[in-house]
Amino acid sequence: MFRSLDALLGSDDGAARQWLETNNLDLGGKPIDQIDTMRGLIEVCDYVDFYRARV
């Protein structure tokens, strides 16, 4: 997930943190809350990887 966020946000740690803490309609909540579980982590990683592939 780190590599994908880094690629999408241009190594901006603040932007990555903000993305993790902001409600995401596609994911149904804040990514930071969802990565507490294995299922949530996989869903968030898949989501970020999908968008990274489009860049």
Secondary structure, 3 states (H helix, E strand, C coil): CHHHHHHHHCCCHHHHHHHHHCCECCCCECHHHHCCCHHHHHHHHHHHHHHHHHC
